[in-house]
Amino acid sequence: MAKAYSYDLRKKVIEAIELNGMKKSEASITFNISRNTINLWLKRKAETGDYQALPHKPPGNNHKILDWEKFREFAKENGDKTQEEMAELWPEEISARTISRALKKIGFTRKKNVWV
C-alpha cells in the first residue's frame, strides 16, 4: 500500500491555497502532487475540520462463528448435508463458504477411510 503524505506537507499545501491564495493547479505543480489529492484534502478538512491522513485499517475478518463447540455439535448433527444446506440451517445468516472454512478449521472431513 502506498504511504500517505506527511502532515507537514499537507499543512504547507493547504496554507498555500487558503492563506496565500495560490490556485490548486499551481500548488499541485509546486508541491508535485495531483490536484485530485488536494481536492480530497480540502474535502476532508471541510467535513472533519482536519486534513490528517486516515488511519490504516487492514482488512479483517468479521467472524460469524464464535461458539466453536456449538459449531462442532452442529457439524456432527448435520454432517450429511451440503454446505449450502448447513448454511441455511445455521441460526445466523452465513454463507456456504464460511461453513466450508469453519469445517476445515475444526478438522471435519467427509472423506472416509474404508479398508476392505
C-alpha positions as CSV (number, residue, x, y, z in Angstrom):
1,M,0.0,0.0,0.0
2,A,1.2,3.5,-0.8
3,K,2.5,5.6,2.1
4,A,0.4,8.7,3.0
5,Y,1.8,12.2,2.5
6,S,3.2,13.7,5.7
7,Y,1.0,16.0,7.8
8,D,3.7,18.8,7.3
9,L,3.3,18.7,3.5
10,R,-0.5,18.7,3.8
11,K,-0.3,21.7,6.1
12,K,2.0,23.6,3.7
13,V,-0.2,22.9,0.7
14,I,-3.5,23.9,2.5
15,E,-1.9,27.1,3.9
16,A,-0.6,28.0,0.4
17,I,-4.1,27.6,-1.0
18,E,-6.1,29.1,1.8
19,L,-3.8,31.8,3.2
20,N,-1.6,32.8,0.3
21,G,-4.3,32.5,-2.4
22,M,-2.4,30.0,-4.5
23,K,-4.5,28.2,-7.1
24,K,-4.9,24.4,-6.7
25,S,-3.3,23.8,-10.1
26,E,-0.3,26.0,-9.1
27,A,0.0,24.2,-5.8
28,S,-0.1,20.8,-7.5
29,I,2.8,21.7,-9.8
30,T,4.8,23.4,-7.0
31,F,4.4,20.6,-4.5
32,N,4.4,17.8,-7.1
33,I,1.1,16.3,-6.1
34,S,-2.1,15.7,-8.0
35,R,-5.0,18.2,-8.0
36,N,-7.3,15.4,-7.0
37,T,-5.2,14.8,-3.9
38,I,-5.5,18.5,-2.9
39,N,-9.3,18.3,-3.5
40,L,-9.5,15.3,-1.3
41,W,-7.6,17.0,1.5
42,L,-9.8,20.1,1.2
43,K,-12.9,18.0,1.3
44,R,-11.7,16.1,4.4
45,K,-10.9,19.4,6.1
46,A,-14.4,20.7,5.3
47,E,-16.0,17.5,6.6
48,T,-13.9,16.8,9.7
49,G,-12.1,20.0,10.4
50,D,-8.6,18.5,9.8
51,Y,-6.7,17.0,6.8
52,Q,-4.9,14.3,8.8
53,A,-4.3,11.0,6.9
54,L,-6.9,8.3,7.6
55,P,-5.5,5.5,9.8
56,H,-4.6,2.3,8.0
57,K,-7.0,-0.4,8.8
58,P,-6.0,-3.7,7.4
59,P,-8.9,-5.8,6.1
60,G,-10.2,-8.0,8.8
61,N,-12.4,-11.0,9.1
62,N,-15.6,-10.4,10.9
63,H,-16.0,-13.8,12.4
64,K,-19.5,-15.2,12.1
65,I,-19.0,-18.3,14.1
66,L,-17.9,-17.5,17.7
67,D,-19.0,-20.6,19.6
68,W,-16.8,-23.4,18.2
69,E,-18.2,-26.2,20.5
70,K,-21.7,-25.3,19.3
71,F,-20.5,-25.5,15.7
72,R,-18.8,-28.9,16.3
73,E,-22.1,-30.3,17.5
74,F,-23.9,-28.7,14.6
75,A,-21.4,-30.3,12.2
76,K,-21.8,-33.7,13.8
77,E,-25.6,-33.5,13.6
78,N,-25.7,-32.1,10.0
79,G,-22.6,-33.7,8.5
80,D,-24.7,-35.5,5.9
81,K,-26.0,-32.2,4.4
82,T,-24.3,-30.0,1.8
83,Q,-22.6,-26.8,2.9
84,E,-25.4,-24.7,1.3
85,E,-28.0,-26.6,3.4
86,M,-25.9,-26.3,6.5
87,A,-25.6,-22.5,5.9
88,E,-29.4,-22.3,5.7
89,L,-29.8,-24.3,9.0
90,W,-27.3,-22.2,10.9
91,P,-29.1,-19.7,13.3
92,E,-27.5,-16.6,11.9
93,E,-27.1,-15.6,8.3
94,I,-24.0,-17.2,7.0
95,S,-22.6,-18.2,3.6
96,A,-21.7,-21.7,2.4
97,R,-18.1,-20.6,2.0
98,T,-18.0,-19.6,5.7
99,I,-19.3,-23.0,6.6
100,S,-16.5,-24.5,4.4
101,R,-13.8,-22.5,6.2
102,A,-15.2,-23.4,9.6
103,L,-15.4,-27.1,8.8
104,K,-11.8,-27.0,7.7
105,K,-10.8,-25.2,10.9
106,I,-12.4,-27.8,13.2
107,G,-10.9,-30.6,11.1
108,F,-14.2,-32.0,9.9
109,T,-14.0,-34.1,6.7
110,R,-16.4,-36.1,4.6
111,K,-13.6,-38.4,3.4
112,K,-13.9,-41.8,4.9
113,N,-11.1,-44.4,5.2
114,V,-12.7,-47.6,4.0
115,W,-10.4,-50.6,4.1
116,V,-11.8,-53.8,2.7
